[in-house]
């Protein structure tokens, strides 16, 4: 029982010390098309079809 508690404590320690992925900021190029009654915006380019 003590061994499993030790393993559990180590896992919680590692999760606290290394919380996961760092925030990532990605650069998106947005394109918009506007008409009289409609606005369409998106990140898909011509090649994304």
C-alpha positions in Angstrom: 0.0 0.0 0.0 2.8 2.4 0.8 4.4 1.7 -2.6 1.3 2.7 -4.5 0.9 5.8 -2.5 4.5 6.7 -3.3 3.9 6.2 -7.0 0.8 8.3 -6.9 2.6 11.1 -5.1 5.4 11.0 -7.7 2.8 11.2 -10.5 1.0 14.2 -8.9 4.4 15.9 -8.4 5.4 15.5 -12.0 2.0 16.7 -13.2 2.4 19.8 -11.0 6.0 20.4 -12.0 5.3 20.0 -15.8 1.7 21.1 -16.3 1.6 20.3 -20.0 1.8 22.2 -23.3 2.9 25.8 -23.3 0.5 28.3 -25.0 1.1 28.5 -28.7 0.2 31.5 -30.8 -0.4 30.8 -34.5 -0.5 33.4 -37.2 -3.7 32.9 -39.3 -4.4 34.9 -42.4 -8.1 35.7 -42.5 -9.9 36.5 -45.8 -13.3 38.1 -45.9 -15.8 38.7 -48.7 -18.6 41.3 -48.2 -21.7 41.9 -50.3 -24.8 44.0 -49.6 -26.5 41.5 -47.3 -23.8 39.0 -46.5 -20.3 38.8 -44.9 -18.2 35.6 -45.3 -14.9 35.2 -43.4 -12.5 32.4 -43.1 -8.9 31.1 -43.0 -9.1 28.7 -45.9 -6.9 29.8 -48.8 -7.4 29.1 -52.5 -5.4 25.8 -52.3 -7.6 24.5 -49.4 -10.6 24.3 -51.7 
